[in-house]
Amino acid sequence: MSRKISSGGASELAWFKSSYSSSSEGDSCVELATQPGTVHLRDSKNVEGPRLAFTPAAWADFVPYAVGS
């Protein structure tokens, strides 16, 4: 997996998404940004929209379920 960096918005976070995210529907994906102690998540089609924040432990518990689907 490689990363594609996206600034989007006034945030100082460095957002990225997987290079595997391209599909026939365009950029239908989520983007991640990390800070010490927090993993941020947003919709790549609505970068100014709502965002979620997870602890690294909660994110690590979630990822295997997301990848398996």
N, C-alpha and C positions, 0 to 999 in steps of 0.2 A: 504494500500500500504506500502510495506517496501522498503528500499533502498539497492541497491548493489553498493558499492563504487568501483571505477575504477581509477587508477592513470593515466596511459597512457600518454606518452610523457614527455616533460620537464616542463610542466606546474605545477604551484604550486596550481592549483585549485583542489578541491575535487569533482570529477565527480561522478554522480550517475544516475541510471535509475530505473524505477519501477520494482518490482518483477513480475509484470504482463506482462513484455515485452517478455518473452520466448514464442516461437511459433515453428511451424513445420519448419520455415525457419531459425532457429537458433537465433542469437542475432540481429535480424532486429529491431533496435530501435534507439532512440536518447538518448543522455545523457545530463544532466544538471549540471551546477556548478553555484553557486551564490557567489556574492561579494556584499558589500554594494553599492546599486545603479545600479547593473548590473546582468542580468541573461544570462549566456552563454549556447549555444546549439551546439552540434556536433553529427555527425553520429557515432554510436557505432561500425560500421564495418570499419571506416576510421578515427581513433582517431587523426591522424596527419594531416588530411585534413582540409578543410575550416570550420570555426566556425562562428556562428552568435552571436550577443550581443544585448540584449533588455533592455530597462528600465523596472523596475518592473511594472509600469503602463501599458506599451505596452504588456508585458507578460500576465498580468492579463486580459487584453482585449482579447487576443488571445486564452487562454486556453479553455474557454467554447466552442469555435468553433472546436478546435482539439478534445476535449473529445466527442463531439456530433457526430463526423463522424465515 
